[in-house]
Amino acid sequence: MTMGKFIVFEGGEGAGKSTQARLLADALRARGLDVVQTREPGGTPGAEAIRALLLGLDGQGWQPRAEALLFAAARSDHVERLIRPALAAGKWVICDRFVDSSRAYQGEAGGLSDTEILDLHRIGSGGLLPDKTLLIAISPAEADRRLALRDADGADRIGGRDADYHAAVAAAFARFAAAEPARFVTIDGDGEIDAIHAQVMAALPDLPA
């Protein structure tokens, strides 16, 4: 059986990853493909439980190394129980965030080295990488506008961090994309939803008709 494909959406807060992941999953299903849509942290019962610990509004949060370990543990369960079995069954897996988010958030912005994050990923998830990573990049002004609408009732622990933290995240993503052009495609996320979706589809030229 032909292996499935693993497509990940990355980007900062308010980039529209979840919307574009849903639109891509719908478009692939319309072409007759078997699609699993998932997210990180989450995707399995165990990983969703860790998500609640990581992103909940109560409490003081986690220090950076503990946070990175929790993300790696959630990802390990997600990869073992959902992503690898789906790919082995020939399904397309569309995921909202994966290891590059840990590299940007807990690594660059959180003060851990890229080597440390990738070591955790190697141990927990066998170093699995997406076939294609779609980085949705938006301007700070557009991010602020969207977050004001999205987070009217309060941001989660990570989304609510300061502007310098999120600027470091954006810079890290841009650097990853520049370093791995074969895996990353940068999508201009400042436009209308349909125009962004058209860019996403153009980034995957080998889709069946």
Phi and psi restraints in degrees (value plus and minus 20) as a CYANA .aco file:
   2 THR   PHI     -90.0   -50.0
   2 THR   PSI     115.1   155.1
   3 MET   PHI     -85.7   -45.7
   3 MET   PSI     128.6   168.6
   4 GLY   PHI     -94.7   -54.7
   4 GLY   PSI    -196.7  -156.7
   5 LYS   PHI    -135.1   -95.1
   5 LYS   PSI     127.0   167.0
   6 PHE   PHI    -137.2   -97.2
   6 PHE   PSI      90.6   130.6
   7 ILE   PHI    -136.7   -96.7
   7 ILE   PSI     108.9   148.9
   8 VAL   PHI    -141.3  -101.3
   8 VAL   PSI     118.3   158.3
   9 PHE   PHI    -120.3   -80.3
   9 PHE   PSI     110.4   150.4
  10 GLU   PHI    -147.1  -107.1
  10 GLU   PSI     145.5   185.5
  11 GLY   PHI     130.7   170.7
  11 GLY   PSI     151.9   191.9
  12 GLY   PHI     -99.7   -59.7
  12 GLY   PSI    -193.4  -153.4
  13 GLU   PHI     -85.3   -45.3
  13 GLU   PSI     116.3   156.3
  14 GLY   PHI      59.8    99.8
  14 GLY   PSI     -12.0    28.0
  15 ALA   PHI     -92.0   -52.0
  15 ALA   PSI     -38.3     1.7
  16 GLY   PHI      71.2   111.2
  16 GLY   PSI       2.1    42.1
  17 LYS   PHI     -79.8   -39.8
  17 LYS   PSI     -65.3   -25.3
  18 SER   PHI     -83.7   -43.7
  18 SER   PSI     -61.8   -21.8
  19 THR   PHI     -82.4   -42.4
  19 THR   PSI     -66.8   -26.8
  20 GLN   PHI     -90.1   -50.1
  20 GLN   PSI     -53.1   -13.1
  21 ALA   PHI     -83.4   -43.4
  21 ALA   PSI     -61.9   -21.9
  22 ARG   PHI     -84.9   -44.9
  22 ARG   PSI     -63.6   -23.6
  23 LEU   PHI     -84.0   -44.0
  23 LEU   PSI     -60.1   -20.1
  24 LEU   PHI     -85.8   -45.8
  24 LEU   PSI     -64.5   -24.5
  25 ALA   PHI     -78.7   -38.7
  25 ALA   PSI     -63.4   -23.4
  26 ASP   PHI     -83.2   -43.2
  26 ASP   PSI     -61.0   -21.0
  27 ALA   PHI     -86.1   -46.1
  27 ALA   PSI     -58.7   -18.7
  28 LEU   PHI     -89.0   -49.0
  28 LEU   PSI     -59.7   -19.7
  29 ARG   PHI     -83.4   -43.4
  29 ARG   PSI     -57.0   -17.0
  30 ALA   PHI     -84.4   -44.4
  30 ALA   PSI     -41.4    -1.4
  31 ARG   PHI    -114.2   -74.2
  31 ARG   PSI     -11.8    28.2
  32 GLY   PHI      68.3   108.3
  32 GLY   PSI      -8.6    31.4
  33 LEU   PHI    -108.3   -68.3
  33 LEU   PSI     128.8   168.8
  34 ASP   PHI    -107.4   -67.4
  34 ASP   PSI      97.3   137.3
  35 VAL   PHI    -143.1  -103.1
  35 VAL   PSI     117.5   157.5
  36 VAL   PHI    -133.7   -93.7
  36 VAL   PSI     102.0   142.0
  37 GLN   PHI    -125.1   -85.1
  37 GLN   PSI     109.4   149.4
  38 THR   PHI    -165.8  -125.8
  38 THR   PSI    -195.5  -155.5
  39 ARG   PHI    -172.7  -132.7
  39 ARG   PSI     144.2   184.2
  40 GLU   PHI    -151.7  -111.7
  40 GLU   PSI     126.3   166.3
  41 PRO   PHI     -87.2   -47.2
  41 PRO   PSI     124.2   164.2
  42 GLY   PHI     120.6   160.6
  42 GLY   PSI    -181.8  -141.8
  43 GLY   PHI      79.4   119.4
  43 GLY   PSI     -43.9    -3.9
  44 THR   PHI    -154.3  -114.3
  44 THR   PSI     142.0   182.0
  45 PRO   PHI     -75.7   -35.7
  45 PRO   PSI     -63.4   -23.4
  46 GLY   PHI     -84.9   -44.9
  46 GLY   PSI     -64.1   -24.1
  47 ALA   PHI     -87.7   -47.7
  47 ALA   PSI     -54.6   -14.6
  48 GLU   PHI     -86.6   -46.6
  48 GLU   PSI     -55.3   -15.3
  49 ALA   PHI     -84.0   -44.0
  49 ALA   PSI     -60.2   -20.2
  50 ILE   PHI     -87.5   -47.5
  50 ILE   PSI     -56.5   -16.5
  51 ARG   PHI     -75.5   -35.5
  51 ARG   PSI     -63.7   -23.7
  52 ALA   PHI     -82.1   -42.1
  52 ALA   PSI     -57.2   -17.2
  53 LEU   PHI     -87.7   -47.7
  53 LEU   PSI     -58.0   -18.0
  54 LEU   PHI     -96.4   -56.4
  54 LEU   PSI     -61.0   -21.0
  55 LEU   PHI    -126.6   -86.6
  55 LEU   PSI     -25.1    14.9
  56 GLY   PHI     -78.9   -38.9
  56 GLY   PSI     132.6   172.6
  57 LEU   PHI    -101.7   -61.7
  57 LEU   PSI     -41.3    -1.3
  58 ASP   PHI    -104.0   -64.0
  58 ASP   PSI     139.0   179.0
  59 GLY   PHI      62.8   102.8
  59 GLY   PSI    -196.7  -156.7
  60 GLN   PHI    -119.2   -79.2
  60 GLN   PSI     -18.8    21.2
  61 GLY   PHI      61.8   101.8
  61 GLY   PSI    -185.4  -145.4
  62 TRP   PHI    -142.4  -102.4
  62 TRP   PSI     128.5   168.5
  63 GLN   PHI     -92.5   -52.5
  63 GLN   PSI     136.9   176.9
  64 PRO   PHI     -74.6   -34.6
  64 PRO   PSI     -60.7   -20.7
  65 ARG   PHI     -90.1   -50.1
  65 ARG   PSI     -60.2   -20.2
  66 ALA   PHI     -83.7   -43.7
  66 ALA   PSI     -60.3   -20.3
  67 GLU   PHI     -81.1   -41.1
  67 GLU   PSI     -64.9   -24.9
  68 ALA   PHI     -82.9   -42.9
  68 ALA   PSI     -59.2   -19.2
  69 LEU   PHI     -85.5   -45.5
  69 LEU   PSI     -59.6   -19.6
  70 LEU   PHI     -85.1   -45.1
  70 LEU   PSI     -64.2   -24.2
  71 PHE   PHI     -80.5   -40.5
  71 PHE   PSI     -62.5   -22.5
  72 ALA   PHI     -85.1   -45.1
  72 ALA   PSI     -57.4   -17.4
  73 ALA   PHI     -86.6   -46.6
  73 ALA   PSI     -63.9   -23.9
  74 ALA   PHI     -81.1   -41.1
  74 ALA   PSI     -62.7   -22.7
  75 ARG   PHI     -85.9   -45.9
  75 ARG   PSI     -59.2   -19.2
  76 SER   PHI     -78.5   -38.5
  76 SER   PSI     -66.5   -26.5
  77 ASP   PHI     -85.0   -45.0
  77 ASP   PSI     -61.2   -21.2
  78 HIS   PHI     -80.6   -40.6
  78 HIS   PSI     -67.1   -27.1
  79 VAL   PHI     -85.4   -45.4
  79 VAL   PSI     -65.9   -25.9
  80 GLU   PHI     -89.4   -49.4
  80 GLU   PSI     -61.1   -21.1
  81 ARG   PHI    -113.7   -73.7
  81 ARG   PSI     -43.8    -3.8
  82 LEU   PHI    -144.4  -104.4
  82 LEU   PSI     -74.3   -34.3
  83 ILE   PHI     -88.9   -48.9
  83 ILE   PSI     -73.6   -33.6
  84 ARG   PHI     -82.8   -42.8
  84 ARG   PSI     -64.5   -24.5
  85 PRO   PHI     -80.5   -40.5
  85 PRO   PSI     -58.7   -18.7
  86 ALA   PHI     -85.5   -45.5
  86 ALA   PSI     -64.2   -24.2
  87 LEU   PHI     -83.2   -43.2
  87 LEU   PSI     -61.2   -21.2
  88 ALA   PHI     -83.5   -43.5
  88 ALA   PSI     -48.6    -8.6
  89 ALA   PHI    -105.2   -65.2
  89 ALA   PSI     -14.7    25.3
  90 GLY   PHI      64.8   104.8
  90 GLY   PSI      -7.4    32.6
  91 LYS   PHI    -107.0   -67.0
  91 LYS   PSI     136.4   176.4
  92 TRP   PHI    -111.5   -71.5
  92 TRP   PSI     108.8   148.8
  93 VAL   PHI    -127.6   -87.6
  93 VAL   PSI     101.4   141.4
  94 ILE   PHI    -130.2   -90.2
  94 ILE   PSI      96.6   136.6
  95 CYS   PHI    -142.1  -102.1
  95 CYS   PSI     113.9   153.9
  96 ASP   PHI    -108.9   -68.9
  96 ASP   PSI      78.6   118.6
  97 ARG   PHI      61.6   101.6
  97 ARG   PSI     128.2   168.2
  98 PHE   PHI    -175.7  -135.7
  98 PHE   PSI    -166.5  -126.5
  99 VAL   PHI     -84.5   -44.5
  99 VAL   PSI     -49.1    -9.1
 100 ASP   PHI     -84.5   -44.5
 100 ASP   PSI     -46.4    -6.4
 101 SER   PHI     -86.0   -46.0
 101 SER   PSI     -60.5   -20.5
 102 SER   PHI     -84.3   -44.3
 102 SER   PSI     -58.6   -18.6
 103 ARG   PHI     -82.4   -42.4
 103 ARG   PSI     -58.4   -18.4
 104 ALA   PHI    -101.2   -61.2
 104 ALA   PSI     -67.2   -27.2
 105 TYR   PHI    -100.4   -60.4
 105 TYR   PSI     -78.0   -38.0
 106 GLN   PHI    -100.9   -60.9
 106 GLN   PSI     -48.0    -8.0
 107 GLY   PHI    -100.4   -60.4
 107 GLY   PSI    -104.6   -64.6
 108 GLU   PHI     -78.8   -38.8
 108 GLU   PSI     -72.8   -32.8
 109 ALA   PHI     -98.6   -58.6
 109 ALA   PSI     -46.4    -6.4
 110 GLY   PHI    -112.9   -72.9
 110 GLY   PSI     -27.2    12.8
 111 GLY   PHI      74.5   114.5
 111 GLY   PSI     -17.0    23.0
 112 LEU   PHI    -111.0   -71.0
 112 LEU   PSI     136.1   176.1
 113 SER   PHI    -100.2   -60.2
 113 SER   PSI     135.4   175.4
 114 ASP   PHI     -81.0   -41.0
 114 ASP   PSI     -55.7   -15.7
 115 THR   PHI     -81.8   -41.8
 115 THR   PSI     -61.6   -21.6
 116 GLU   PHI     -83.5   -43.5
 116 GLU   PSI     -65.3   -25.3
 117 ILE   PHI     -83.1   -43.1
 117 ILE   PSI     -64.2   -24.2
 118 LEU   PHI     -89.6   -49.6
 118 LEU   PSI     -50.7   -10.7
 119 ASP   PHI     -84.7   -44.7
 119 ASP   PSI     -63.7   -23.7
 120 LEU   PHI     -79.8   -39.8
 120 LEU   PSI     -60.2   -20.2
 121 HIS   PHI     -88.5   -48.5
 121 HIS   PSI     -57.4   -17.4
 122 ARG   PHI     -84.6   -44.6
 122 ARG   PSI     -64.0   -24.0
 123 ILE   PHI     -88.9   -48.9
 123 ILE   PSI     -66.0   -26.0
 124 GLY   PHI    -102.3   -62.3
 124 GLY   PSI     -54.0   -14.0
 125 SER   PHI    -150.1  -110.1
 125 SER   PSI      -4.2    35.8
 126 GLY   PHI      45.5    85.5
 126 GLY   PSI      -2.1    37.9
 127 GLY   PHI      52.6    92.6
 127 GLY   PSI      -2.2    37.8
 128 LEU   PHI     -77.2   -37.2
 128 LEU   PSI     113.3   153.3
 129 LEU   PHI    -143.6  -103.6
 129 LEU   PSI     133.5   173.5
 130 PRO   PHI     -87.0   -47.0
 130 PRO   PSI     136.9   176.9
 131 ASP   PHI     -89.1   -49.1
 131 ASP   PSI     -55.9   -15.9
 132 LYS   PHI    -167.4  -127.4
 132 LYS   PSI     115.6   155.6
 133 THR   PHI    -134.7   -94.7
 133 THR   PSI      99.5   139.5
 134 LEU   PHI    -120.4   -80.4
 134 LEU   PSI      87.9   127.9
 135 LEU   PHI    -113.1   -73.1
 135 LEU   PSI      92.3   132.3
 136 ILE   PHI    -110.9   -70.9
 136 ILE   PSI      92.7   132.7
 137 ALA   PHI    -124.9   -84.9
 137 ALA   PSI     109.3   149.3
 138 ILE   PHI    -149.0  -109.0
 138 ILE   PSI     137.7   177.7
 139 SER   PHI     -93.1   -53.1
 139 SER   PSI     134.9   174.9
 140 PRO   PHI     -77.3   -37.3
 140 PRO   PSI     -57.3   -17.3
 141 ALA   PHI     -84.9   -44.9
 141 ALA   PSI     -61.5   -21.5
 142 GLU   PHI     -89.6   -49.6
 142 GLU   PSI     -57.1   -17.1
 143 ALA   PHI     -81.1   -41.1
 143 ALA   PSI     -64.0   -24.0
 144 ASP   PHI     -81.2   -41.2
 144 ASP   PSI     -62.1   -22.1
 145 ARG   PHI     -83.2   -43.2
 145 ARG   PSI     -65.7   -25.7
 146 ARG   PHI     -89.0   -49.0
 146 ARG   PSI     -59.3   -19.3
 147 LEU   PHI     -88.1   -48.1
 147 LEU   PSI     -51.9   -11.9
 148 ALA   PHI     -82.5   -42.5
 148 ALA   PSI     -53.3   -13.3
 149 LEU   PHI     -99.7   -59.7
 149 LEU   PSI     -64.5   -24.5
 150 ARG   PHI     -90.0   -50.0
 150 ARG   PSI     -59.6   -19.6
 151 ASP   PHI    -126.8   -86.8
 151 ASP   PSI      12.4    52.4
 152 ALA   PHI     -78.1   -38.1
 152 ALA   PSI     -50.5   -10.5
 153 ASP   PHI    -117.4   -77.4
 153 ASP   PSI     -11.1    28.9
 154 GLY   PHI      98.0   138.0
 154 GLY   PSI     118.9   158.9
 155 ALA   PHI    -106.7   -66.7
 155 ALA   PSI     141.1   181.1
 156 ASP   PHI     -96.0   -56.0
 156 ASP   PSI     158.1   198.1
 157 ARG   PHI     -77.3   -37.3
 157 ARG   PSI     -59.9   -19.9
 158 ILE   PHI    -105.8   -65.8
 158 ILE   PSI     -63.1   -23.1
 159 GLY   PHI     -81.2   -41.2
 159 GLY   PSI     -47.6    -7.6
 160 GLY   PHI    -105.6   -65.6
 160 GLY   PSI     -14.4    25.6
 161 ARG   PHI     -92.2   -52.2
 161 ARG   PSI     147.4   187.4
 162 ASP   PHI     -94.2   -54.2
 162 ASP   PSI     152.1   192.1
 163 ALA   PHI     -83.1   -43.1
 163 ALA   PSI     -56.3   -16.3
 164 ASP   PHI     -83.4   -43.4
 164 ASP   PSI     -59.5   -19.5
 165 TYR   PHI     -80.5   -40.5
 165 TYR   PSI     -68.1   -28.1
 166 HIS   PHI     -91.8   -51.8
 166 HIS   PSI     -48.6    -8.6
 167 ALA   PHI     -86.1   -46.1
 167 ALA   PSI     -58.1   -18.1
 168 ALA   PHI     -85.2   -45.2
 168 ALA   PSI     -58.3   -18.3
 169 VAL   PHI     -81.2   -41.2
 169 VAL   PSI     -68.2   -28.2
 170 ALA   PHI     -81.6   -41.6
 170 ALA   PSI     -61.5   -21.5
 171 ALA   PHI     -84.8   -44.8
 171 ALA   PSI     -58.4   -18.4
 172 ALA   PHI     -84.7   -44.7
 172 ALA   PSI     -65.6   -25.6
 173 PHE   PHI     -78.8   -38.8
 173 PHE   PSI     -64.3   -24.3
 174 ALA   PHI     -80.7   -40.7
 174 ALA   PSI     -59.0   -19.0
 175 ARG   PHI     -87.9   -47.9
 175 ARG   PSI     -61.0   -21.0
 176 PHE   PHI     -80.1   -40.1
 176 PHE   PSI     -64.5   -24.5
 177 ALA   PHI     -83.4   -43.4
 177 ALA   PSI     -60.0   -20.0
 178 ALA   PHI     -86.8   -46.8
 178 ALA   PSI     -53.5   -13.5
 179 ALA   PHI     -99.2   -59.2
 179 ALA   PSI     -43.6    -3.6
 180 GLU   PHI    -151.2  -111.2
 180 GLU   PSI      46.7    86.7
 181 PRO   PHI     -86.0   -46.0
 181 PRO   PSI     -40.8    -0.8
 182 ALA   PHI     -93.1   -53.1
 182 ALA   PSI     -48.4    -8.4
 183 ARG   PHI    -116.6   -76.6
 183 ARG   PSI     -57.1   -17.1
 184 PHE   PHI    -113.3   -73.3
 184 PHE   PSI     122.8   162.8
 185 VAL   PHI    -147.5  -107.5
 185 VAL   PSI     106.5   146.5
 186 THR   PHI    -110.4   -70.4
 186 THR   PSI     107.2   147.2
 187 ILE   PHI    -128.6   -88.6
 187 ILE   PSI     111.8   151.8
 188 ASP   PHI     -94.6   -54.6
 188 ASP   PSI      90.3   130.3
 189 GLY   PHI    -116.3   -76.3
 189 GLY   PSI     -11.3    28.7
 190 ASP   PHI    -102.1   -62.1
 190 ASP   PSI     -32.6     7.4
 191 GLY   PHI    -107.5   -67.5
 191 GLY   PSI    -182.1  -142.1
 192 GLU   PHI     -95.4   -55.4
 192 GLU   PSI     137.2   177.2
 193 ILE   PHI     -77.1   -37.1
 193 ILE   PSI     -64.8   -24.8
 194 ASP   PHI     -85.8   -45.8
 194 ASP   PSI     -57.0   -17.0
 195 ALA   PHI     -87.8   -47.8
 195 ALA   PSI     -57.6   -17.6
 196 ILE   PHI     -86.1   -46.1
 196 ILE   PSI     -62.9   -22.9
 197 HIS   PHI     -79.4   -39.4
 197 HIS   PSI     -58.9   -18.9
 198 ALA   PHI     -81.7   -41.7
 198 ALA   PSI     -59.1   -19.1
 199 GLN   PHI     -83.5   -43.5
 199 GLN   PSI     -60.4   -20.4
 200 VAL   PHI     -80.8   -40.8
 200 VAL   PSI     -66.2   -26.2
 201 MET   PHI     -84.9   -44.9
 201 MET   PSI     -57.4   -17.4
 202 ALA   PHI     -87.7   -47.7
 202 ALA   PSI     -43.9    -3.9
 203 ALA   PHI     -95.8   -55.8
 203 ALA   PSI     -29.5    10.5
 204 LEU   PHI    -142.6  -102.6
 204 LEU   PSI      50.6    90.6
 205 PRO   PHI     -89.3   -49.3
 205 PRO   PSI     -35.8     4.2
 206 ASP   PHI    -115.8   -75.8
 206 ASP   PSI      -3.5    36.5
 207 LEU   PHI     -87.4   -47.4
 207 LEU   PSI     127.2   167.2
 208 PRO   PHI     -86.3   -46.3
 208 PRO   PSI     131.0   171.0
